Amino acid sequence: MRKLGRDSGHRKMMLRNMVTSLFKHGRIITTETRAKEVRSIAEKIITLGKKNDLAARRMVLAEVLDETTVKNIFEKIAPKYNDRNGGYTRIIKLGPRRGDSSPMVVLELV
């Protein structure tokens, strides 16, 4: 796991917020290293959503902050990927950020 210049509590909450935003809006714009971390968490959550049992729902609730988003994951998002064995997200490079020249990307659900 990358440290992303934050202590462990801040990093974990930042990634949880980003994953929640990804599932709520379908796409987020962020830096490349953050997107790669969020991608791994999001793929695991969709895999849990495909199981669609109580234990999986509780594990997703531990990661995703919004309960309506969790409901949306199990009812709408995960069933779309039943015939797919991974690769639920896509990273599209945008170029450097204006302020500090960090590589920016769009992370979206396929």
Secondary structure, DSSP 4 states (H G I P E B T S, - for coil): ---TTS-HHHHHHHHHHHHHHHHHHSEEEEEHHHHHHHHHHHHHHHHHHHH-SHHHHHHHHHH-S-HHHHHHIIIIIHHHTTT--S--EEEEEEEE-TTT-PEEEEEEE-
